Amino acid sequence: MKGELKMTVAVALDKVLDKAYENKSLRELLDAPVSALAGVSDGDAQHLAAAFGIRTVRDMGNNKYFAVAQALAALGSHSG
């Protein structure tokens, strides 16, 4: 489209991803199991799936409970 703004964004994810996922595309990362996140074990992933139905990184990012907790934590960091 005419006048469309395009932006390239570079993000270093090597500290937050399992080594096997460092060079994956965004789509591949979102569809990856939550164990693709550094520090999330296969056992943790099983518990997340059982408790919240979270199977992928996308599921985790879209989970309403995680979103509410993140919003509350952000509000708490700005309150006196």
PDB file as gemmi writes it, atoms N, CA and C in Angstrom:
CRYST1    1.000    1.000    1.000  90.00  90.00  90.00 P 1                      
ATOM      1  N   MET A   1       0.828  -1.175   0.000  1.00  0.00           N  
ATOM      2  CA  MET A   1       0.000   0.000   0.000  1.00  0.00           C  
ATOM      3  C   MET A   1       0.879   1.247   0.000  1.00  0.00           C  
ATOM      4  N   LYS A   2       0.403   2.269  -0.651  1.00  0.00           N  
ATOM      5  CA  LYS A   2       1.117   3.523  -0.701  1.00  0.00           C  
ATOM      6  C   LYS A   2       1.119   4.155   0.685  1.00  0.00           C  
ATOM      7  N   GLY A   3       2.282   4.637   1.109  1.00  0.00           N  
ATOM      8  CA  GLY A   3       2.393   5.286   2.398  1.00  0.00           C  
ATOM      9  C   GLY A   3       2.499   4.321   3.579  1.00  0.00           C  
ATOM     10  N   GLU A   4       2.588   3.027   3.289  1.00  0.00           N  
ATOM     11  CA  GLU A   4       2.672   2.036   4.365  1.00  0.00           C  
ATOM     12  C   GLU A   4       4.050   2.104   5.018  1.00  0.00           C  
ATOM     13  N   LEU A   5       4.057   2.118   6.326  1.00  0.00           N  
ATOM     14  CA  LEU A   5       5.291   2.169   7.084  1.00  0.00           C  
ATOM     15  C   LEU A   5       5.731   0.758   7.410  1.00  0.00           C  
ATOM     16  N   LYS A   6       6.971   0.438   7.106  1.00  0.00           N  
ATOM     17  CA  LYS A   6       7.529  -0.870   7.445  1.00  0.00           C  
ATOM     18  C   LYS A   6       8.682  -0.646   8.398  1.00  0.00           C  
ATOM     19  N   MET A   7       8.766  -1.522   9.384  1.00  0.00           N  
ATOM     20  CA  MET A   7       9.800  -1.384  10.391  1.00  0.00           C  
ATOM     21  C   MET A   7      10.416  -2.748  10.667  1.00  0.00           C  
ATOM     22  N   THR A   8      11.720  -2.774  10.741  1.00  0.00           N  
ATOM     23  CA  THR A   8      12.426  -3.983  11.115  1.00  0.00           C  
ATOM     24  C   THR A   8      12.815  -3.861  12.575  1.00  0.00           C  
ATOM     25  N   VAL A   9      12.535  -4.914  13.325  1.00  0.00           N  
ATOM     26  CA  VAL A   9      12.852  -4.913  14.747  1.00  0.00           C  
ATOM     27  C   VAL A   9      13.787  -6.072  15.027  1.00  0.00           C  
ATOM     28  N   ALA A  10      14.881  -5.795  15.700  1.00  0.00           N  
ATOM     29  CA  ALA A  10      15.822  -6.841  16.091  1.00  0.00           C  
ATOM     30  C   ALA A  10      15.733  -7.021  17.600  1.00  0.00           C  
ATOM     31  N   VAL A  11      15.586  -8.264  18.005  1.00  0.00           N  
ATOM     32  CA  VAL A  11      15.478  -8.576  19.423  1.00  0.00           C  
ATOM     33  C   VAL A  11      16.423  -9.725  19.727  1.00  0.00           C  
ATOM     34  N   ALA A  12      17.233  -9.576  20.752  1.00  0.00           N  
ATOM     35  CA  ALA A  12      18.141 -10.640  21.170  1.00  0.00           C  
ATOM     36  C   ALA A  12      17.403 -11.551  22.142  1.00  0.00           C  
ATOM     37  N   LEU A  13      17.096 -12.748  21.695  1.00  0.00           N  
ATOM     38  CA  LEU A  13      16.313 -13.675  22.506  1.00  0.00           C  
ATOM     39  C   LEU A  13      17.138 -14.824  23.064  1.00  0.00           C  
ATOM     40  N   ASP A  14      18.449 -14.779  22.836  1.00  0.00           N  
ATOM     41  CA  ASP A  14      19.275 -15.911  23.237  1.00  0.00           C  
ATOM     42  C   ASP A  14      19.256 -16.188  24.739  1.00  0.00           C  
ATOM     43  N   LYS A  15      18.943 -15.210  25.550  1.00  0.00           N  
ATOM     44  CA  LYS A  15      18.909 -15.397  27.008  1.00  0.00           C  
ATOM     45  C   LYS A  15      17.577 -15.974  27.494  1.00  0.00           C  
ATOM     46  N   VAL A  16      16.545 -15.899  26.674  1.00  0.00           N  
ATOM     47  CA  VAL A  16      15.225 -16.346  27.112  1.00  0.00           C  
ATOM     48  C   VAL A  16      14.724 -17.583  26.371  1.00  0.00           C  
ATOM     49  N   LEU A  17      15.520 -18.083  25.429  1.00  0.00           N  
ATOM     50  CA  LEU A  17      15.118 -19.260  24.664  1.00  0.00           C  
ATOM     51  C   LEU A  17      16.074 -20.417  24.886  1.00  0.00           C  
ATOM     52  N   ASP A  18      15.549 -21.621  24.826  1.00  0.00           N  
ATOM     53  CA  ASP A  18      16.370 -22.817  24.789  1.00  0.00           C  
ATOM     54  C   ASP A  18      17.228 -22.733  23.525  1.00  0.00           C  
ATOM     55  N   LYS A  19      18.451 -23.203  23.614  1.00  0.00           N  
ATOM     56  CA  LYS A  19      19.398 -23.107  22.484  1.00  0.00           C  
ATOM     57  C   LYS A  19      18.816 -23.624  21.170  1.00  0.00           C  
ATOM     58  N   ALA A  20      18.008 -24.666  21.227  1.00  0.00           N  
ATOM     59  CA  ALA A  20      17.449 -25.264  20.012  1.00  0.00           C  
ATOM     60  C   ALA A  20      16.481 -24.333  19.280  1.00  0.00           C  
ATOM     61  N   TYR A  21      16.036 -23.274  19.930  1.00  0.00           N  
ATOM     62  CA  TYR A  21      15.031 -22.386  19.338  1.00  0.00           C  
ATOM     63  C   TYR A  21      15.563 -20.993  19.021  1.00  0.00           C  
ATOM     64  N   GLU A  22      16.824 -20.748  19.268  1.00  0.00           N  
ATOM     65  CA  GLU A  22      17.382 -19.396  19.102  1.00  0.00           C  
ATOM     66  C   GLU A  22      17.291 -18.846  17.686  1.00  0.00           C  
ATOM     67  N   ASN A  23      17.330 -19.689  16.681  1.00  0.00           N  
ATOM     68  CA  ASN A  23      17.326 -19.211  15.298  1.00  0.00           C  
ATOM     69  C   ASN A  23      16.008 -19.461  14.578  1.00  0.00           C  
ATOM     70  N   LYS A  24      14.953 -19.695  15.320  1.00  0.00           N  
ATOM     71  CA  LYS A  24      13.646 -19.948  14.721  1.00  0.00           C  
ATOM     72  C   LYS A  24      12.939 -18.638  14.386  1.00  0.00           C  
ATOM     73  N   SER A  25      12.006 -18.720  13.462  1.00  0.00           N  
ATOM     74  CA  SER A  25      11.199 -17.546  13.101  1.00  0.00           C  
ATOM     75  C   SER A  25      10.206 -17.259  14.215  1.00  0.00           C  
ATOM     76  N   LEU A  26       9.606 -16.094  14.175  1.00  0.00           N  
ATOM     77  CA  LEU A  26       8.604 -15.731  15.170  1.00  0.00           C  
ATOM     78  C   LEU A  26       7.443 -16.729  15.151  1.00  0.00           C  
ATOM     79  N   ARG A  27       6.983 -17.081  13.989  1.00  0.00           N  
ATOM     80  CA  ARG A  27       5.883 -18.049  13.880  1.00  0.00           C  
ATOM     81  C   ARG A  27       6.276 -19.386  14.512  1.00  0.00           C  
ATOM     82  N   GLU A  28       7.501 -19.845  14.241  1.00  0.00           N  
ATOM     83  CA  GLU A  28       7.959 -21.098  14.825  1.00  0.00           C  
ATOM     84  C   GLU A  28       8.053 -21.001  16.349  1.00  0.00           C  
ATOM     85  N   LEU A  29       8.508 -19.842  16.843  1.00  0.00           N  
ATOM     86  CA  LEU A  29       8.604 -19.652  18.293  1.00  0.00           C  
ATOM     87  C   LEU A  29       7.228 -19.659  18.948  1.00  0.00           C  
ATOM     88  N   LEU A  30       6.274 -18.990  18.344  1.00  0.00           N  
ATOM     89  CA  LEU A  30       4.923 -18.943  18.915  1.00  0.00           C  
ATOM     90  C   LEU A  30       4.265 -20.312  18.928  1.00  0.00           C  
ATOM     91  N   ASP A  31       4.578 -21.133  17.943  1.00  0.00           N  
ATOM     92  CA  ASP A  31       4.002 -22.469  17.850  1.00  0.00           C  
ATOM     93  C   ASP A  31       4.831 -23.523  18.590  1.00  0.00           C  
ATOM     94  N   ALA A  32       5.954 -23.113  19.150  1.00  0.00           N  
ATOM     95  CA  ALA A  32       6.838 -24.039  19.866  1.00  0.00           C  
ATOM     96  C   ALA A  32       6.253 -24.389  21.231  1.00  0.00           C  
ATOM     97  N   PRO A  33       6.657 -25.535  21.768  1.00  0.00           N  
ATOM     98  CA  PRO A  33       6.209 -25.873  23.129  1.00  0.00           C  
ATOM     99  C   PRO A  33       6.780 -24.868  24.122  1.00  0.00           C  
ATOM    100  N   VAL A  34       6.118 -24.702  25.257  1.00  0.00           N  
ATOM    101  CA  VAL A  34       6.595 -23.725  26.248  1.00  0.00           C  
ATOM    102  C   VAL A  34       7.983 -24.072  26.765  1.00  0.00           C  
ATOM    103  N   SER A  35       8.397 -25.307  26.622  1.00  0.00           N  
ATOM    104  CA  SER A  35       9.748 -25.693  27.032  1.00  0.00           C  
ATOM    105  C   SER A  35      10.815 -25.060  26.135  1.00  0.00           C  
ATOM    106  N   ALA A  36      10.403 -24.379  25.062  1.00  0.00           N  
ATOM    107  CA  ALA A  36      11.341 -23.626  24.233  1.00  0.00           C  
ATOM    108  C   ALA A  36      11.859 -22.394  24.973  1.00  0.00           C  
ATOM    109  N   LEU A  37      11.153 -21.998  26.023  1.00  0.00           N  
ATOM    110  CA  LEU A  37      11.582 -20.866  26.840  1.00  0.00           C  
ATOM    111  C   LEU A  37      12.617 -21.346  27.848  1.00  0.00           C  
ATOM    112  N   ALA A  38      13.712 -20.630  27.944  1.00  0.00           N  
ATOM    113  CA  ALA A  38      14.771 -21.001  28.868  1.00  0.00           C  
ATOM    114  C   ALA A  38      14.216 -21.054  30.285  1.00  0.00           C  
ATOM    115  N   GLY A  39      14.507 -22.122  30.985  1.00  0.00           N  
ATOM    116  CA  GLY A  39      14.063 -22.261  32.359  1.00  0.00           C  
ATOM    117  C   GLY A  39      12.744 -22.993  32.525  1.00  0.00           C  
ATOM    118  N   VAL A  40      12.061 -23.282  31.415  1.00  0.00           N  
ATOM    119  CA  VAL A  40      10.810 -24.043  31.479  1.00  0.00           C  
ATOM    120  C   VAL A  40      11.126 -25.482  31.070  1.00  0.00           C  
ATOM    121  N   SER A  41      11.036 -26.382  32.017  1.00  0.00           N  
ATOM    122  CA  SER A  41      11.359 -27.788  31.747  1.00  0.00           C  
ATOM    123  C   SER A  41      10.178 -28.500  31.095  1.00  0.00           C  
ATOM    124  N   ASP A  42      10.419 -29.704  30.629  1.00  0.00           N  
ATOM    125  CA  ASP A  42       9.335 -30.518  30.077  1.00  0.00           C  
ATOM    126  C   ASP A  42       8.297 -30.796  31.157  1.00  0.00           C  
ATOM    127  N   GLY A  43       8.743 -31.002  32.390  1.00  0.00           N  
ATOM    128  CA  GLY A  43       7.820 -31.218  33.508  1.00  0.00           C  
ATOM    129  C   GLY A  43       6.962 -29.994  33.772  1.00  0.00           C  
ATOM    130  N   ASP A  44       7.601 -28.804  33.728  1.00  0.00           N  
ATOM    131  CA  ASP A  44       6.848 -27.553  33.882  1.00  0.00           C  
ATOM    132  C   ASP A  44       5.789 -27.442  32.786  1.00  0.00           C  
ATOM    133  N   ALA A  45       6.188 -27.787  31.560  1.00  0.00           N  
ATOM    134  CA  ALA A  45       5.272 -27.713  30.418  1.00  0.00           C  
ATOM    135  C   ALA A  45       4.083 -28.639  30.627  1.00  0.00           C  
ATOM    136  N   GLN A  46       4.321 -29.819  31.179  1.00  0.00           N  
ATOM    137  CA  GLN A  46       3.224 -30.750  31.445  1.00  0.00           C  
ATOM    138  C   GLN A  46       2.258 -30.171  32.476  1.00  0.00           C  
ATOM    139  N   HIS A  47       2.799 -29.519  33.497  1.00  0.00           N  
ATOM    140  CA  HIS A  47       1.944 -28.910  34.519  1.00  0.00           C  
ATOM    141  C   HIS A  47       1.125 -27.750  33.943  1.00  0.00           C  
ATOM    142  N   LEU A  48       1.744 -26.934  33.099  1.00  0.00           N  
ATOM    143  CA  LEU A  48       1.020 -25.832  32.464  1.00  0.00           C  
ATOM    144  C   LEU A  48      -0.102 -26.351  31.572  1.00  0.00           C  
ATOM    145  N   ALA A  49       0.172 -27.434  30.857  1.00  0.00           N  
ATOM    146  CA  ALA A  49      -0.852 -28.025  29.987  1.00  0.00           C  
ATOM    147  C   ALA A  49      -2.007 -28.574  30.822  1.00  0.00           C  
ATOM    148  N   ALA A  50      -1.674 -29.253  31.913  1.00  0.00           N  
ATOM    149  CA  ALA A  50      -2.719 -29.851  32.749  1.00  0.00           C  
ATOM    150  C   ALA A  50      -3.560 -28.789  33.455  1.00  0.00           C  
ATOM    151  N   ALA A  51      -2.907 -27.757  33.963  1.00  0.00           N  
ATOM    152  CA  ALA A  51      -3.608 -26.745  34.757  1.00  0.00           C  
ATOM    153  C   ALA A  51      -4.336 -25.709  33.914  1.00  0.00           C  
ATOM    154  N   PHE A  52      -3.731 -25.298  32.810  1.00  0.00           N  
ATOM    155  CA  PHE A  52      -4.273 -24.163  32.045  1.00  0.00           C  
ATOM    156  C   PHE A  52      -4.500 -24.457  30.561  1.00  0.00           C  
ATOM    157  N   GLY A  53      -4.178 -25.653  30.106  1.00  0.00           N  
ATOM    158  CA  GLY A  53      -4.317 -25.959  28.681  1.00  0.00           C  
ATOM    159  C   GLY A  53      -3.262 -25.281  27.831  1.00  0.00           C  
ATOM    160  N   ILE A  54      -2.169 -24.861  28.462  1.00  0.00           N  
ATOM    161  CA  ILE A  54      -1.094 -24.158  27.751  1.00  0.00           C  
ATOM    162  C   ILE A  54      -0.131 -25.192  27.171  1.00  0.00           C  
ATOM    163  N   ARG A  55      -0.020 -25.193  25.839  1.00  0.00           N  
ATOM    164  CA  ARG A  55       0.869 -26.135  25.180  1.00  0.00           C  
ATOM    165  C   ARG A  55       1.958 -25.440  24.363  1.00  0.00           C  
ATOM    166  N   THR A  56       1.696 -24.210  23.937  1.00  0.00           N  
ATOM    167  CA  THR A  56       2.654 -23.484  23.100  1.00  0.00           C  
ATOM    168  C   THR A  56       2.999 -22.136  23.736  1.00  0.00           C  
ATOM    169  N   VAL A  57       4.045 -21.526  23.216  1.00  0.00           N  
ATOM    170  CA  VAL A  57       4.423 -20.189  23.666  1.00  0.00           C  
ATOM    171  C   VAL A  57       3.273 -19.223  23.396  1.00  0.00           C  
ATOM    172  N   ARG A  58       2.598 -19.390  22.272  1.00  0.00           N  
ATOM    173  CA  ARG A  58       1.444 -18.547  21.932  1.00  0.00           C  
ATOM    174  C   ARG A  58       0.345 -18.704  22.981  1.00  0.00           C  
ATOM    175  N   ASP A  59       0.068 -19.949  23.376  1.00  0.00           N  
ATOM    176  CA  ASP A  59      -0.946 -20.195  24.411  1.00  0.00           C  
ATOM    177  C   ASP A  59      -0.592 -19.460  25.695  1.00  0.00           C  
ATOM    178  N   MET A  60       0.670 -19.505  26.059  1.00  0.00           N  
ATOM    179  CA  MET A  60       1.100 -18.845  27.296  1.00  0.00           C  
ATOM    180  C   MET A  60       0.920 -17.338  27.180  1.00  0.00           C  
ATOM    181  N   GLY A  61       1.314 -16.783  26.047  1.00  0.00           N  
ATOM    182  CA  GLY A  61       1.194 -15.348  25.838  1.00  0.00           C  
ATOM    183  C   GLY A  61      -0.237 -14.856  25.799  1.00  0.00           C  
ATOM    184  N   ASN A  62      -1.151 -15.724  25.385  1.00  0.00           N  
ATOM    185  CA  ASN A  62      -2.559 -15.347  25.279  1.00  0.00           C  
ATOM    186  C   ASN A  62      -3.385 -15.755  26.496  1.00  0.00           C  
ATOM    187  N   ASN A  63      -2.771 -16.382  27.480  1.00  0.00           N  
ATOM    188  CA  ASN A  63      -3.508 -16.874  28.633  1.00  0.00           C  
ATOM    189  C   ASN A  63      -4.007 -15.719  29.495  1.00  0.00           C  
ATOM    190  N   LYS A  64      -5.311 -15.711  29.788  1.00  0.00           N  
ATOM    191  CA  LYS A  64      -5.906 -14.600  30.534  1.00  0.00           C  
ATOM    192  C   LYS A  64      -5.365 -14.499  31.951  1.00  0.00           C  
ATOM    193  N   TYR A  65      -5.034 -15.607  32.585  1.00  0.00           N  
ATOM    194  CA  TYR A  65      -4.517 -15.560  33.957  1.00  0.00           C  
ATOM    195  C   TYR A  65      -3.122 -14.938  34.002  1.00  0.00           C  
ATOM    196  N   PHE A  66      -2.293 -15.279  33.027  1.00  0.00           N  
ATOM    197  CA  PHE A  66      -0.964 -14.691  32.963  1.00  0.00           C  
ATOM    198  C   PHE A  66      -1.065 -13.197  32.658  1.00  0.00           C  
ATOM    199  N   ALA A  67      -2.003 -12.827  31.781  1.00  0.00           N  
ATOM    200  CA  ALA A  67      -2.185 -11.412  31.436  1.00  0.00           C  
ATOM    201  C   ALA A  67      -2.632 -10.601  32.645  1.00  0.00           C  
ATOM    202  N   VAL A  68      -3.565 -11.139  33.416  1.00  0.00           N  
ATOM    203  CA  VAL A  68      -4.046 -10.435  34.607  1.00  0.00           C  
ATOM    204  C   VAL A  68      -2.918 -10.305  35.633  1.00  0.00           C  
ATOM    205  N   ALA A  69      -2.179 -11.384  35.854  1.00  0.00           N  
ATOM    206  CA  ALA A  69      -1.077 -11.342  36.816  1.00  0.00           C  
ATOM    207  C   ALA A  69      -0.012 -10.327  36.387  1.00  0.00           C  
ATOM    208  N   GLN A  70       0.298 -10.278  35.101  1.00  0.00           N  
ATOM    209  CA  GLN A  70       1.278  -9.328  34.583  1.00  0.00           C  
ATOM    210  C   GLN A  70       0.782  -7.891  34.768  1.00  0.00           C  
ATOM    211  N   ALA A  71      -0.486  -7.651  34.483  1.00  0.00           N  
ATOM    212  CA  ALA A  71      -1.053  -6.306  34.658  1.00  0.00           C  
ATOM    213  C   ALA A  71      -1.039  -5.893  36.131  1.00  0.00           C  
ATOM    214  N   LEU A  72      -1.406  -6.797  37.021  1.00  0.00           N  
ATOM    215  CA  LEU A  72      -1.375  -6.484  38.449  1.00  0.00           C  
ATOM    216  C   LEU A  72       0.030  -6.206  38.928  1.00  0.00           C  
ATOM    217  N   ALA A  73       0.987  -6.978  38.478  1.00  0.00           N  
ATOM    218  CA  ALA A  73       2.384  -6.752  38.868  1.00  0.00           C  
ATOM    219  C   ALA A  73       2.878  -5.399  38.367  1.00  0.00           C  
ATOM    220  N   ALA A  74       2.488  -5.019  37.142  1.00  0.00           N  
ATOM    221  CA  ALA A  74       2.876  -3.722  36.607  1.00  0.00           C  
ATOM    222  C   ALA A  74       2.249  -2.589  37.420  1.00  0.00           C  
ATOM    223  N   LEU A  75       0.985  -2.741  37.772  1.00  0.00           N  
ATOM    224  CA  LEU A  75       0.319  -1.729  38.595  1.00  0.00           C  
ATOM    225  C   LEU A  75       0.995  -1.630  39.968  1.00  0.00           C  
ATOM    226  N   GLY A  76       1.337  -2.777  40.533  1.00  0.00           N  
ATOM    227  CA  GLY A  76       1.995  -2.786  41.840  1.00  0.00           C  
ATOM    228  C   GLY A  76       3.333  -2.108  41.845  1.00  0.00           C  
ATOM    229  N   SER A  77       4.046  -2.191  40.725  1.00  0.00           N  
ATOM    230  CA  SER A  77       5.361  -1.553  40.671  1.00  0.00           C  
ATOM    231  C   SER A  77       5.257  -0.037  40.541  1.00  0.00           C  
ATOM    232  N   HIS A  78       4.069   0.458  40.197  1.00  0.00           N  
ATOM    233  CA  HIS A  78       3.865   1.906  40.044  1.00  0.00           C  
ATOM    234  C   HIS A  78       3.075   2.514  41.197  1.00  0.00           C  
ATOM    235  N   SER A  79       2.667   1.680  42.143  1.00  0.00           N  
ATOM    236  CA  SER A  79       1.891   2.223  43.267  1.00  0.00           C  
ATOM    237  C   SER A  79       2.810   2.542  44.432  1.00  0.00           C  
ATOM    238  N   GLY A  80       2.363   3.411  45.285  1.00  0.00           N  
ATOM    239  CA  GLY A  80       3.182   3.851  46.416  1.00  0.00           C  
ATOM    240  C   GLY A  80       2.922   3.017  47.573  1.00  0.00           C  
TER     241      GLY A  80                                                      
END                                                                             
